[in-house]
């Protein structure tokens, strides 16, 4: 039985104690553990695993081979061990595409799309209406605002902040540790901060702790080693200001 046909396939396994709303469809090979909650009209594809403690909002679409509520396996001393694990909560109208993995304790806002093979780690948030592209990663404790566009293959490092309406082009990489792991246990990581409506082009690298100001523009391939002022455009290795962003380019003029 396909999700479009409605109902729960006889080849799916739904444990006692899982709560399914009205009009839920579940395809063959899917496992839904006790303690999971699916709202009205949720559609679940084939061979998906929904762990205990996952809450899926009404009208959401979970495609094939998705894992929801995964618990992390961490090396000794991992900074991610500080994240308190609790429920994974997906808002209403969320789409999680084929092969994606969304961890326990994450929060996904209404209408967000998590692309094919993407990873959203524990303790992170993805705001309403945002898109996490194919094979992108939002690492633990990162905060992604509303209506953010994260393109294919982007890495949003742990504890980074990406405010509303930001664009991250394909292959943007963020880093958060100047020592590359050679620091005292418990030392704070410094994720980059990308302020509202900034645009970061394909292949850009943001080093630990840098801030990209509101409505700033970072040209493709730049390496950002120092803060980018609001409304500034930068390019190069390292990135340097080459012009100011004109009012005609501002996000609110285009949306």
LOPANU-703369 format. One line per field, with one value per residue (C-alpha): y, z, x; residue number from 1; chain. Coordinates in Angstrom, 2 decimals, decimal comma. Example, Ala and Ser with C-alpha at 12.3 -4.5 7.8 and 13.67 -1.06 7.14 Angstrom:
BEGIN
py: -4,50|-1,06
pz: 7,80|7,14
px: 12,30|13,67
k: 1|2
c: A|A
//
This chain:
BEGIN
py: 0,00|3,44|6,51|8,01|5,13|5,89|3,66|1,61|-1,06|-4,60|-4,72|-1,79|-2,28|0,14|-0,64|-0,50|2,93|4,82|7,48|7,99|10,72|10,45|10,01|8,88|6,72|4,46|2,51|-0,94|-1,61|1,38|1,03|3,39|2,90|3,22|6,82|8,36|10,72|11,46|14,21|14,10|13,54|12,62|10,57|8,20|6,51|3,08|1,76|4,74|4,52|6,83|6,40|6,91|10,54|11,87|14,26|14,89|17,75|17,49|17,29|16,50|14,27|11,83|10,20|6,84|5,66|8,53|8,20|10,44|10,70|9,11|9,21|10,27|8,02|10,19|9,76|10,25|13,94|15,08|18,62|17,28|15,37|18,59|18,42|17,15|14,62|14,88|14,74|15,53|17,92|18,57|21,30|21,07|20,71|19,70|17,62|15,30|13,95|10,56|9,33|12,27|11,78|14,11|13,55|13,59|17,03|18,90|21,33|21,77|24,64|24,61|24,12|23,51|21,12|18,82|17,65|14,23|12,72|15,81|15,56|17,69|16,99|16,96|20,22|22,18|24,23|24,89|27,66|27,76|27,83|27,11|24,66|22,45|21,23|17,82|16,35|19,47|19,17|21,32|20,26|20,01|23,12|25,21|27,68|28,28|30,94|31,21|31,28|30,40|28,81|26,28|24,85|21,46|20,27|23,09|22,47|24,59|23,85|23,18|26,25|28,45|31,00|31,65|34,31|34,69|35,07|34,10|32,45|29,92|28,86|25,34|24,01|26,75|25,49|26,84|25,98|26,50|25,50|27,27|24,57|21,67|19,72|20,58|22,47|21,70|19,54|21,74|24,71|26,71|26,35|29,49|28,97|31,75|34,10|35,04|37,93|38,50|38,39|38,00|36,15|33,78|32,45|28,95|27,49|30,16|29,24|30,98|30,55|30,21|33,10|35,43|37,45|38,24|41,33|41,85|42,12|41,50|39,77|37,27|36,41|32,78|31,13|33,73|32,81|34,98|35,51|38,69|40,14|41,41|44,70|44,93|45,97|45,27|43,07|41,13|38,86|37,19|35,26|36,57|38,34|42,13|44,78|45,88|47,70|48,45|46,57|48,86|49,32|47,86|44,48|44,26|41,16|43,03|44,48|40,97|39,17
pz: 0,00|-0,92|1,32|-1,36|-0,89|2,79|5,85|7,42|5,28|6,63|5,98|8,34|12,05|14,41|18,05|20,71|22,31|19,10|18,53|14,99|14,12|11,63|7,97|8,62|5,91|6,48|3,70|3,80|5,81|8,12|11,88|14,31|17,94|21,02|22,23|18,76|17,87|14,33|13,76|11,44|7,77|8,12|5,26|5,88|3,05|2,90|5,12|7,46|11,19|13,65|17,14|20,49|21,49|17,98|17,47|13,86|13,16|11,11|7,35|7,34|4,71|5,71|2,63|2,14|4,20|6,71|10,32|12,89|16,51|16,09|19,18|18,58|19,14|20,43|20,99|24,57|25,32|22,47|22,84|21,74|25,01|26,62|24,64|26,74|24,68|24,60|22,02|18,35|17,38|13,79|13,18|10,84|7,11|7,39|4,61|5,38|2,11|1,25|3,27|5,68|9,35|12,01|15,55|18,94|20,57|17,26|16,48|12,94|12,30|10,35|6,62|6,67|4,14|5,04|1,76|0,57|2,67|4,88|8,55|11,35|14,61|18,21|19,92|16,68|15,36|11,83|11,63|9,84|6,08|5,86|3,42|4,23|0,89|-0,26|1,78|3,95|7,65|10,51|13,37|17,06|18,83|15,64|15,27|11,83|11,61|9,48|5,68|5,38|2,14|2,71|-0,59|-1,45|0,56|3,11|6,53|9,34|12,15|15,77|17,70|14,60|14,33|11,01|11,31|9,31|5,52|5,01|1,79|2,02|-1,42|-2,38|-0,48|2,15|5,07|8,60|11,26|15,02|16,52|15,76|17,59|15,62|18,77|20,76|23,56|27,18|27,61|27,92|26,11|24,28|20,52|18,44|15,64|13,06|13,15|9,94|10,48|8,91|5,13|4,48|1,30|1,30|-2,09|-3,11|-1,70|0,95|4,16|7,43|10,11|13,83|15,49|12,50|12,06|8,70|9,13|8,13|4,37|3,70|0,51|0,42|-3,09|-4,10|-2,99|-0,39|2,89|5,65|8,38|9,94|10,59|7,58|8,32|7,68|4,13|2,87|-0,04|0,25|-1,98|-2,12|-0,03|2,62|2,06|1,80|1,30|-2,33|-2,32|-0,30|-0,83|-2,51|-0,97|-4,14|-3,23|0,25|1,02|1,70|-1,83|-3,27|-0,89
px: 0,00|1,38|0,85|-1,39|-3,82|-4,26|-4,26|-1,49|0,13|-0,04|3,72|4,37|5,07|3,32|3,97|1,27|1,49|2,18|-0,48|-1,74|-4,22|-7,03|-6,18|-2,59|-1,03|1,99|3,71|5,30|8,42|8,06|8,54|6,82|7,80|5,62|5,61|5,69|2,84|1,63|-0,93|-3,91|-3,20|0,47|1,89|4,83|6,70|8,29|11,09|11,12|11,89|10,11|11,52|9,81|9,47|8,92|6,00|4,97|2,56|-0,60|-0,29|3,40|4,99|7,74|9,22|10,96|13,94|13,82|14,98|13,28|14,41|17,84|20,04|23,65|26,63|29,45|33,16|34,45|34,77|32,53|31,18|27,79|27,47|26,20|22,94|20,03|18,10|14,33|11,54|11,97|9,17|8,08|5,51|2,57|3,07|6,73|8,31|11,23|12,58|14,02|16,97|17,09|17,99|16,57|17,85|16,15|15,75|15,63|12,80|11,48|9,07|5,82|6,16|9,92|11,49|14,38|15,91|17,03|19,85|20,08|21,06|19,62|21,43|20,27|19,38|19,20|16,30|15,06|12,49|9,16|9,28|12,99|14,57|17,56|18,89|20,04|22,91|23,17|23,95|22,67|24,91|24,09|22,80|22,72|19,86|18,36|15,66|12,53|12,43|16,11|17,32|20,12|21,33|22,84|25,82|25,95|27,49|26,01|28,41|27,48|26,27|26,09|23,28|21,54|18,87|15,64|15,63|19,28|20,50|23,38|24,61|25,72|28,70|28,96|31,05|31,18|33,77|33,70|37,06|40,34|42,29|40,75|40,04|43,18|41,52|40,61|37,55|34,48|36,01|33,37|32,97|32,43|29,95|29,60|26,60|24,79|22,41|19,01|18,71|22,43|23,43|26,40|27,49|28,50|31,69|32,20|34,03|33,17|35,83|35,01|33,19|32,83|29,65|28,09|25,93|22,33|21,75|25,45|26,59|29,47|30,63|31,14|34,36|35,32|36,99|35,55|38,17|36,77|33,32|31,39|29,58|25,85|24,92|28,44|29,52|32,78|34,84|38,23|40,76|40,47|37,17|37,33|34,66|34,35|31,01|27,89|24,64|22,12|18,67|17,18|18,73|17,20|15,16|11,94|11,99|11,82|9,44
k: 1|2|3|4|5|6|7|8|9|10|11|12|13|14|15|16|17|18|19|20|21|22|23|24|25|26|27|28|29|30|31|32|33|34|35|36|37|38|39|40|41|42|43|44|45|46|47|48|49|50|51|52|53|54|55|56|57|58|59|60|61|62|63|64|65|66|67|68|69|70|71|72|73|74|75|76|77|78|79|80|81|82|83|84|85|86|87|88|89|90|91|92|93|94|95|96|97|98|99|100|101|102|103|104|105|106|107|108|109|110|111|112|113|114|115|116|117|118|119|120|121|122|123|124|125|126|127|128|129|130|131|132|133|134|135|136|137|138|139|140|141|142|143|144|145|146|147|148|149|150|151|152|153|154|155|156|157|158|159|160|161|162|163|164|165|166|167|168|169|170|171|172|173|174|175|176|177|178|179|180|181|182|183|184|185|186|187|188|189|190|191|192|193|194|195|196|197|198|199|200|201|202|203|204|205|206|207|208|209|210|211|212|213|214|215|216|217|218|219|220|221|222|223|224|225|226|227|228|229|230|231|232|233|234|235|236|237|238|239|240|241|242|243|244|245|246|247|248|249|250|251|252|253|254|255
c: A|A|A|A|A|A|A|A|A|A|A|A|A|A|A|A|A|A|A|A|A|A|A|A|A|A|A|A|A|A|A|A|A|A|A|A|A|A|A|A|A|A|A|A|A|A|A|A|A|A|A|A|A|A|A|A|A|A|A|A|A|A|A|A|A|A|A|A|A|A|A|A|A|A|A|A|A|A|A|A|A|A|A|A|A|A|A|A|A|A|A|A|A|A|A|A|A|A|A|A|A|A|A|A|A|A|A|A|A|A|A|A|A|A|A|A|A|A|A|A|A|A|A|A|A|A|A|A|A|A|A|A|A|A|A|A|A|A|A|A|A|A|A|A|A|A|A|A|A|A|A|A|A|A|A|A|A|A|A|A|A|A|A|A|A|A|A|A|A|A|A|A|A|A|A|A|A|A|A|A|A|A|A|A|A|A|A|A|A|A|A|A|A|A|A|A|A|A|A|A|A|A|A|A|A|A|A|A|A|A|A|A|A|A|A|A|A|A|A|A|A|A|A|A|A|A|A|A|A|A|A|A|A|A|A|A|A|A|A|A|A|A|A|A|A|A|A|A|A|A|A|A|A|A|A
//
